[in-house]
């Protein structure tokens, strides 16, 4: 399953890379990509774990850049 999100307000390319690395380490994630230029996050993961993955990804985003809003694309 693939989920797409918009990362509103992301201002730091290095932070985007940190987010991508941290999300990729979550259990059940096959691949996660953060595109700083388009402000998009794509998470590919196991269907049954996707709600937990999305919840954890939101925490990661907030921890790295607290003002960024993760919205469904």
N, C-alpha and C positions, 0 to 999 in steps of 0.2 A: 504494500500500500504506500502511496505517495501523498504527502500533504504539503501544501504550499502556503507560505506566509509572507506578509510584507512586514519589514522591520522599520516602522516609522520613527524617524529621528536618529538613525544610526549615523554617527559622525566620524568614526575612527576605523580605518581599514585594518589596523592591527587588532582592534577589539573584535572585528568581524571574524578574523582568522582564529582568535581565541575561542569565540563562540562555536565556530565550526569544529574545531578540535575537540572541545568539551562535549558537544552534542554527539559527535561520532563515537565517543567512548561509552555512551549510554547503552544499557542492555537492550537488545532487540533492534538497534539501529543498523541498517545495512549500509546506508550512505547518507550523509547530511552535507549540504553545500550552502554557504552563505555568499551571495554576490553583493559586494559592497556598493558597486556602481548602480545596480538596479534595486538595491535594498530588499532583496528577496532571499528567503530561506526555504530550501526544499529538503524535506526529511523523507527518506525511504526506509521503511521498517516493517517489522512483523505486525500483521493486522491486530492480533489480540493484545499486543503491548502498546499499540499506538496512543491510546489515551494517556497512559503513564509517561510515555516518551514526550508527548506534547507538553504535559504539565512540567516535567523536568527541564525541557528545553526553555520554557518560559522563565523558570527560576534562573537558569544559566544566563539568559539574556539580561535579566534584571540585575543579577550580581555583577556582570561585566559593565553594562551601561544602564543605570537605573531609570533613565528617562525614556528609553526605547519602548515602544508599544508594538507587541507582536499581534498582528491581525491576520485573519484568514484571507487568502488571496482569491 
